[in-house]
Amino acid sequence: MVGIGVYLRGSDRGSIRIQFRAPELRGDAGADDAEVTPEQSTQIDQIIHQAHDEIKAIHEKTDADVDVVRQKTREQMRSLLTPEQKPKFEAWIQRMDLEKKKQQGAWK
């Protein structure tokens, strides 16, 4: 995974630093700064924000699709359970949903 950060330096110059998160990709090239103008820095910032918005939309659509499959699967499983088994299953579902929310919160 490659992370890109944009940093402004000075009144008339900016710099862009490319940071490699994967250890095997780190090296001299990842530490060098390329001097960019404030206009270039603004354009790069806009590009990064646009990409972030596009990726977020993809994740939201994917998450919604996964939720549909998850609900369908749960209904199929419920149909196999006896009335005595269903409360334990529902408790398990609640724990799983809570764990999922915790994990999602950690990524935001």
N, C-alpha and C positions, 0 to 999 in steps of 0.2 A: 504494500500500500504506500502511495506517495502522498505526503501532505504538502500543501503549498501555502505559505504565509506571505502576506504583502506588508511591508513596513516602509513608512515614510522617513526619510532622513534629510535634515537640513531644510532650508526654505525653498530651494529650487531643484532638489533632487530627491528621488525615492530609490528604494532598492527592493528587489524581490529575492527572497531566499527560498530555495527548494530544500525541503527537509525530507529525508528518506527515513521512514519509520522502520522498515525491515532492516535488521542489522547487516545482512549480507549486501545491501545496497548502499550502505554508508561508505563514505570515502571523501577524498578531496573535492570531488565535483559537487557533493552535497553541501559543502561548507562555503563555497564561493558565492558572493553576491554579484548580481548583475545590476548595474546602475540603470535606473529608468527615470523618466521625467515624471513630474506630478500628474500630467495628463495620462501617461501610460499607466501609472499606478492606479488612477481612478478607473480607467478602462479595465484593468486586470481585476480590480475589486468587483466591478459590475459583473464581469464574466464569472467569477467565483460565486457570487451571490446567485446568479441565474442558474448555475450548475447545481448549487445547493437546493434551490427551489425545485428544480426538475427531479433531482434524486429523491427529495422528500415526497413529491407526488407519486413517484414510482413505488416507494415504500408503503405509502398509504393505500394505494391500489392493491399491492401485493398482500398487505396485512388484511385488507377487507376480503380478498379471495381466500386467504388461509382461514379466516374466521368462518366463512361459509362452510368450508370442508370440516373444520373443527366441530361446528354445531351439528352438521349432518352425521358425523361419526358418533358424537355423543348420543344423538337420538337413536341411532342404530344399536348402540350399546345398551341404552335404557330399555329398548324393546326386548332385550334378552334377559333382563334382570327380574327377579321376583320382587314383590312389594317389600319384603324384609331386606333385600340387598340394596334397594334404591337409596335409602337415606345415607348409607355409607358411601355409595357412589357419588351422591350429591356433595357430601362433605369433602370427598377427594377432589371433585371438580372445583369446589371453592378454594381449596388449598392450591391447586394448580393455577387457577386464575390469579390468585394473590401473588404467587411466585412469579408469574408472567409479568404482572404489573411492576413488581419490584425490579425485575431485570430490565424492563423497558425504561423505568425511571433512571437506572444506572447509565443507560446509553444516551440520555438526553442532556 
